Amino acid sequence: MTLTEAQKAVDEWIHAYGVRYFDELTNMALLTEEVGEVARVIARIYGEQSSREKDQARELGEELADVLFVLICLANQTGVDLTEAFRNTLRKKSERDALRHKNNPKLKK
């Protein structure tokens, strides 16, 4: 699925099941909440924090997909074409960071 297809699928879902988009501030709060759930899973899988039984059922992919869903909602309701925006970000990073990371001695192993 492309980003364009994902944006269309989310929009269709919102109109079929969600009635309407939540306002942008609500979706920003929901995005923050979903990122927190990703952090919880990461801390327990890759970090030193112990897992509780209910946390073991959470899958990282599912939590990342929840973040993506809300992010796409924000893009849709604010008129952002994520394909174009991501393309621009890759170009910007490629130009700005062409040698920065390659020359970083902390990244050499």
KEMAR-647324 format. One record per atom (N, C-alpha, C): residue number from 1; atom name; y, z, x. Coordinates in steps of 0.2 Angstrom, whole numbers. Atoms other than C-alpha are relative to their C-alpha. Layout:
<pts>
+-----+------+-------+-------+-------+
!  nr ! atom !    c2 !    c3 !    c1 !
+-----+------+-------+-------+-------+
! NUM !   CA !     Y !     Z !     X !
...
+-----+------+-------+-------+-------+
</pts>
This chain:
<pts>
+-----+------+-------+-------+-------+
!  nr ! atom !    c2 !    c3 !    c1 !
+-----+------+-------+-------+-------+
!   1 !    N !    -6 !     0 !     4 !
!   1 !   CA !     0 !     0 !     0 !
!   1 !    C !     6 !     0 !     5 !
!   2 !    N !    -6 !     1 !    -4 !
!   2 !   CA !    17 !    -5 !     7 !
!   2 !    C !     5 !     6 !    -3 !
!   3 !    N !    -5 !    -4 !     3 !
!   3 !   CA !    32 !     6 !     5 !
!   3 !    C !     3 !    -2 !    -6 !
!   4 !    N !    -2 !     3 !     6 !
!   4 !   CA !    39 !    -6 !    -8 !
!   4 !    C !    -4 !     1 !    -6 !
!   5 !    N !     5 !    -2 !     6 !
!   5 !   CA !    23 !    -4 !   -18 !
!   5 !    C !     0 !     7 !    -2 !
!   6 !    N !     1 !    -8 !     1 !
!   6 !   CA !    23 !    15 !   -16 !
!   6 !    C !     7 !     1 !    -4 !
!   7 !    N !    -6 !    -1 !     3 !
!   7 !   CA !    41 !    15 !   -22 !
!   7 !    C !     0 !    -2 !    -8 !
!   8 !    N !     2 !     2 !     6 !
!   8 !   CA !    36 !     5 !   -37 !
!   8 !    C !    -5 !     4 !    -4 !
!   9 !    N !     5 !    -4 !     3 !
!   9 !   CA !    21 !    15 !   -41 !
!   9 !    C !     2 !     7 !    -2 !
!  10 !    N !    -3 !    -6 !     2 !
!  10 !   CA !    30 !    31 !   -41 !
!  10 !    C !     5 !    -1 !    -6 !
!  11 !    N !    -5 !     1 !     5 !
!  11 !   CA !    44 !    24 !   -52 !
!  11 !    C !    -4 !    -1 !    -7 !
!  12 !    N !     4 !     1 !     6 !
!  12 !   CA !    30 !    18 !   -64 !
!  12 !    C !    -3 !     7 !    -3 !
!  13 !    N !     3 !    -6 !     2 !
!  13 !   CA !    22 !    35 !   -64 !
!  13 !    C !     5 !     5 !    -3 !
!  14 !    N !    -5 !    -4 !     3 !
!  14 !   CA !    38 !    44 !   -67 !
!  14 !    C !     2 !    -2 !    -7 !
!  15 !    N !    -2 !     3 !     7 !
!  15 !   CA !    42 !    33 !   -82 !
!  15 !    C !    -6 !     1 !    -5 !
!  16 !    N !     6 !    -1 !     4 !
!  16 !   CA !    24 !    35 !   -89 !
!  16 !    C !    -2 !     7 !    -1 !
!  17 !    N !     2 !    -7 !     1 !
!  17 !   CA !    21 !    53 !   -86 !
!  17 !    C !     5 !     5 !     1 !
!  18 !    N !    -5 !    -5 !    -2 !
!  18 !   CA !    36 !    62 !   -79 !
!  18 !    C !     6 !     0 !    -4 !
!  19 !    N !    -6 !     1 !     5 !
!  19 !   CA !    48 !    57 !   -93 !
!  19 !    C !     6 !    -3 !     4 !
!  20 !    N !    -5 !     3 !    -4 !
!  20 !   CA !    62 !    55 !   -80 !
!  20 !    C !     0 !     4 !     7 !
!  21 !    N !    -1 !    -3 !    -7 !
!  21 !   CA !    67 !    59 !   -62 !
!  21 !    C !     3 !     7 !    -1 !
!  22 !    N !    -4 !    -6 !     0 !
!  22 !   CA !    72 !    77 !   -59 !
!  22 !    C !     6 !    -1 !     4 !
!  23 !    N !    -6 !     1 !    -4 !
!  23 !   CA !    90 !    78 !   -52 !
!  23 !    C !    -1 !     0 !     7 !
!  24 !    N !     0 !     1 !    -7 !
!  24 !   CA !    93 !    75 !   -34 !
!  24 !    C !    -1 !     7 !     3 !
!  25 !    N !     0 !    -7 !    -3 !
!  25 !   CA !    96 !    94 !   -30 !
!  25 !    C !    -7 !     3 !    -1 !
!  26 !    N !     6 !    -3 !     2 !
!  26 !   CA !    80 !    99 !   -39 !
!  26 !    C !    -6 !    -4 !     5 !
!  27 !    N !     5 !     4 !    -5 !
!  27 !   CA !    70 !    85 !   -29 !
!  27 !    C !     1 !     2 !     7 !
!  28 !    N !    -1 !    -2 !    -7 !
!  28 !   CA !    78 !    91 !   -13 !
!  28 !    C !    -4 !     7 !     1 !
!  29 !    N !     3 !    -7 !     0 !
!  29 !   CA !    72 !   109 !   -17 !
!  29 !    C !    -8 !    -1 !     0 !
!  30 !    N !     7 !     1 !     0 !
!  30 !   CA !    54 !   102 !   -21 !
!  30 !    C !    -2 !    -3 !     6 !
!  31 !    N !     2 !     3 !    -6 !
!  31 !   CA !    54 !    92 !    -5 !
!  31 !    C !    -1 !     6 !     5 !
!  32 !    N !     0 !    -6 !    -5 !
!  32 !   CA !    58 !   108 !     5 !
!  32 !    C !    -6 !     4 !    -1 !
!  33 !    N !     6 !    -4 !     2 !
!  33 !   CA !    44 !   117 !    -5 !
!  33 !    C !    -6 !    -4 !     3 !
!  34 !    N !     6 !     4 !    -2 !
!  34 !   CA !    31 !   103 !    -1 !
!  34 !    C !     0 !     0 !     8 !
!  35 !    N !     0 !     0 !    -8 !
!  35 !   CA !    36 !   103 !    18 !
!  35 !    C !    -2 !     7 !     2 !
!  36 !    N !     3 !    -7 !    -2 !
!  36 !   CA !    33 !   122 !    18 !
!  36 !    C !    -7 !     0 !    -1 !
!  37 !    N !     7 !     0 !     1 !
!  37 !   CA !    16 !   119 !    11 !
!  37 !    C !    -4 !    -4 !     6 !
!  38 !    N !     3 !     4 !    -6 !
!  38 !   CA !    12 !   106 !    25 !
!  38 !    C !     0 !     5 !     6 !
!  39 !    N !    -1 !    -5 !    -6 !
!  39 !   CA !    19 !   120 !    38 !
!  39 !    C !    -6 !     5 !    -1 !
!  40 !    N !     5 !    -5 !     1 !
!  40 !   CA !     7 !   132 !    30 !
!  40 !    C !    -7 !    -2 !     2 !
!  41 !    N !     6 !     3 !    -2 !
!  41 !   CA !    -8 !   121 !    32 !
!  41 !    C !    -1 !    -1 !     8 !
!  42 !    N !     0 !     1 !    -7 !
!  42 !   CA !    -3 !   116 !    50 !
!  42 !    C !    -1 !     7 !     4 !
!  43 !    N !     1 !    -6 !    -3 !
!  43 !   CA !    -1 !   134 !    55 !
!  43 !    C !    -7 !     3 !     0 !
!  44 !    N !     7 !    -3 !     1 !
!  44 !   CA !   -18 !   139 !    49 !
!  44 !    C !    -5 !    -5 !     4 !
!  45 !    N !     5 !     5 !    -3 !
!  45 !   CA !   -27 !   123 !    56 !
!  45 !    C !     1 !     0 !     7 !
!  46 !    N !    -2 !     1 !    -8 !
!  46 !   CA !   -18 !   121 !    73 !
!  46 !    C !     3 !     6 !     3 !
!  47 !    N !    -3 !    -6 !    -3 !
!  47 !   CA !    -9 !   137 !    75 !
!  47 !    C !    -5 !     6 !     0 !
!  48 !    N !     3 !    -6 !    -1 !
!  48 !   CA !   -14 !   155 !    77 !
!  48 !    C !    -1 !     4 !    -6 !
!  49 !    N !     0 !    -4 !     6 !
!  49 !   CA !   -12 !   161 !    60 !
!  49 !    C !    -7 !    -1 !    -4 !
!  50 !    N !     7 !     0 !     3 !
!  50 !   CA !   -28 !   166 !    51 !
!  50 !    C !     1 !    -3 !    -7 !
!  51 !    N !     0 !     3 !     7 !
!  51 !   CA !   -33 !   157 !    35 !
!  51 !    C !    -3 !     5 !    -5 !
!  52 !    N !     3 !    -4 !     6 !
!  52 !   CA !   -36 !   165 !    18 !
!  52 !    C !    -4 !    -5 !    -3 !
!  53 !    N !     5 !     4 !     4 !
!  53 !   CA !   -49 !   158 !     7 !
!  53 !    C !     3 !    -5 !    -4 !
!  54 !    N !    -3 !     5 !     4 !
!  54 !   CA !   -37 !   149 !    -4 !
!  54 !    C !     3 !    -5 !     4 !
!  55 !    N !    -3 !     5 !    -4 !
!  55 !   CA !   -29 !   141 !    10 !
!  55 !    C !    -5 !    -5 !     3 !
!  56 !    N !     5 !     5 !    -2 !
!  56 !   CA !   -45 !   133 !    16 !
!  56 !    C !    -1 !    -6 !    -4 !
!  57 !    N !     1 !     6 !     5 !
!  57 !   CA !   -46 !   122 !     1 !
!  57 !    C !     6 !    -5 !     1 !
!  58 !    N !    -6 !     5 !     0 !
!  58 !   CA !   -29 !   114 !     5 !
!  58 !    C !    -1 !    -5 !     6 !
!  59 !    N !     1 !     5 !    -5 !
!  59 !   CA !   -30 !    98 !    14 !
!  59 !    C !     6 !    -3 !     3 !
!  60 !    N !    -6 !     2 !    -3 !
!  60 !   CA !   -17 !    92 !    26 !
!  60 !    C !     2 !    -7 !    -3 !
!  61 !    N !    -2 !     6 !     3 !
!  61 !   CA !   -17 !    74 !    19 !
!  61 !    C !     3 !     0 !    -7 !
!  62 !    N !    -2 !    -1 !     7 !
!  62 !   CA !   -15 !    80 !     1 !
!  62 !    C !     7 !     3 !     1 !
!  63 !    N !    -6 !    -3 !     0 !
!  63 !   CA !     0 !    90 !     6 !
!  63 !    C !     5 !    -5 !     3 !
!  64 !    N !    -5 !     5 !    -3 !
!  64 !   CA !     8 !    76 !    17 !
!  64 !    C !     1 !    -5 !    -6 !
!  65 !    N !    -1 !     4 !     5 !
!  65 !   CA !     5 !    65 !     2 !
!  65 !    C !     5 !     2 !    -6 !
!  66 !    N !    -5 !    -3 !     4 !
!  66 !   CA !    15 !    77 !    -9 !
!  66 !    C !     7 !    -1 !     2 !
!  67 !    N !    -6 !     1 !    -3 !
!  67 !   CA !    29 !    76 !     3 !
!  67 !    C !     3 !    -7 !    -1 !
!  68 !    N !    -2 !     8 !     0 !
!  68 !   CA !    29 !    57 !     3 !
!  68 !    C !     2 !    -1 !    -8 !
!  69 !    N !    -2 !     2 !     8 !
!  69 !   CA !    29 !    57 !   -17 !
!  69 !    C !     7 !     2 !    -1 !
!  70 !    N !    -7 !    -2 !     2 !
!  70 !   CA !    45 !    68 !   -18 !
!  70 !    C !     5 !    -4 !     4 !
!  71 !    N !    -5 !     4 !    -4 !
!  71 !   CA !    53 !    58 !    -4 !
!  71 !    C !     1 !    -6 !    -3 !
!  72 !    N !    -1 !     7 !     4 !
!  72 !   CA !    50 !    42 !   -13 !
!  72 !    C !     4 !     1 !    -6 !
!  73 !    N !    -4 !    -1 !     6 !
!  73 !   CA !    57 !    50 !   -29 !
!  73 !    C !     7 !     0 !     2 !
!  74 !    N !    -7 !     0 !    -2 !
!  74 !   CA !    73 !    54 !   -19 !
!  74 !    C !     3 !    -7 !     2 !
!  75 !    N !    -3 !     7 !    -2 !
!  75 !   CA !    74 !    36 !   -12 !
!  75 !    C !     1 !    -4 !    -6 !
!  76 !    N !    -1 !     4 !     6 !
!  76 !   CA !    71 !    29 !   -29 !
!  76 !    C !     6 !     1 !    -4 !
!  77 !    N !    -5 !    -2 !     4 !
!  77 !   CA !    84 !    39 !   -38 !
!  77 !    C !     7 !    -1 !     3 !
!  78 !    N !    -6 !     1 !    -4 !
!  78 !   CA !    97 !    36 !   -24 !
!  78 !    C !     1 !    -7 !     2 !
!  79 !    N !    -1 !     8 !    -2 !
!  79 !   CA !    94 !    17 !   -22 !
!  79 !    C !    -2 !    -1 !     7 !
!  80 !    N !     1 !     2 !    -7 !
!  80 !   CA !    87 !    18 !    -5 !
!  80 !    C !    -7 !    -4 !     0 !
!  81 !    N !     6 !     4 !    -1 !
!  81 !   CA !    75 !     4 !     0 !
!  81 !    C !    -3 !     3 !     6 !
!  82 !    N !     3 !    -3 !    -6 !
!  82 !   CA !    63 !    13 !    11 !
!  82 !    C !    -3 !    -4 !     5 !
!  83 !    N !     2 !     5 !    -5 !
!  83 !   CA !    56 !    -2 !    19 !
!  83 !    C !     6 !    -2 !     5 !
!  84 !    N !    -6 !     2 !    -4 !
!  84 !   CA !    73 !    -8 !    25 !
!  84 !    C !     3 !     6 !     4 !
!  85 !    N !    -2 !    -6 !    -4 !
!  85 !   CA !    78 !    10 !    30 !
!  85 !    C !    -4 !     2 !     6 !
!  86 !    N !     5 !    -2 !    -5 !
!  86 !   CA !    62 !    13 !    40 !
!  86 !    C !     1 !    -5 !     6 !
!  87 !    N !     0 !     5 !    -4 !
!  87 !   CA !    64 !    -4 !    48 !
!  87 !    C !     7 !     1 !     5 !
!  88 !    N !    -6 !    -2 !    -3 !
!  88 !   CA !    82 !     1 !    53 !
!  88 !    C !    -1 !     6 !     5 !
!  89 !    N !     1 !    -6 !    -4 !
!  89 !   CA !    76 !    18 !    60 !
!  89 !    C !    -4 !    -2 !     6 !
!  90 !    N !     4 !     2 !    -6 !
!  90 !   CA !    63 !    10 !    71 !
!  90 !    C !     4 !    -4 !     5 !
!  91 !    N !    -5 !     3 !    -5 !
!  91 !   CA !    76 !    -2 !    78 !
!  91 !    C !     4 !     4 !     4 !
!  92 !    N !    -5 !    -5 !    -3 !
!  92 !   CA !    88 !    12 !    81 !
!  92 !    C !    -3 !     4 !     6 !
!  93 !    N !     4 !    -4 !    -5 !
!  93 !   CA !    75 !    22 !    90 !
!  93 !    C !    -2 !    -4 !     6 !
!  94 !    N !     2 !     4 !    -5 !
!  94 !   CA !    69 !     8 !   100 !
!  94 !    C !     5 !    -2 !     5 !
!  95 !    N !    -6 !     1 !    -5 !
!  95 !   CA !    86 !     4 !   107 !
!  95 !    C !     2 !     6 !     3 !
!  96 !    N !    -3 !    -7 !    -2 !
!  96 !   CA !    92 !    22 !   109 !
!  96 !    C !    -5 !     3 !     5 !
!  97 !    N !     5 !    -3 !    -3 !
!  97 !   CA !    75 !    28 !   116 !
!  97 !    C !    -4 !    -4 !     5 !
!  98 !    N !     5 !     5 !    -4 !
!  98 !   CA !    69 !    13 !   126 !
!  98 !    C !    -3 !     3 !     6 !
!  99 !    N !     3 !    -3 !    -6 !
!  99 !   CA !    67 !    23 !   142 !
!  99 !    C !     1 !     8 !     0 !
! 100 !    N !    -1 !    -7 !     0 !
! 100 !   CA !    72 !    41 !   137 !
! 100 !    C !    -7 !     4 !     0 !
! 101 !    N !     6 !    -4 !     0 !
! 101 !   CA !    54 !    47 !   133 !
! 101 !    C !    -4 !    -2 !     6 !
! 102 !    N !     4 !     2 !    -6 !
! 102 !   CA !    46 !    37 !   147 !
! 102 !    C !     3 !     3 !     7 !
! 103 !    N !    -3 !    -3 !    -6 !
! 103 !   CA !    58 !    45 !   160 !
! 103 !    C !     0 !     8 !    -1 !
! 104 !    N !     0 !    -8 !     1 !
! 104 !   CA !    55 !    63 !   153 !
! 104 !    C !    -6 !     3 !     4 !
! 105 !    N !     5 !    -3 !    -4 !
! 105 !   CA !    45 !    72 !   166 !
! 105 !    C !    -4 !     5 !    -4 !
! 106 !    N !     4 !    -5 !     4 !
! 106 !   CA !    39 !    85 !   153 !
! 106 !    C !    -5 !    -4 !    -4 !
! 107 !    N !     5 !     4 !     4 !
! 107 !   CA !    30 !    71 !   144 !
! 107 !    C !    -6 !    -3 !     4 !
! 108 !    N !     5 !     3 !    -4 !
! 108 !   CA !    20 !    65 !   159 !
! 108 !    C !    -6 !     5 !     1 !
! 109 !    N !     6 !    -5 !    -1 !
! 109 !   CA !     2 !    73 !   160 !
! 109 !    C !    -5 !    -4 !     5 !
+-----+------+-------+-------+-------+
</pts>
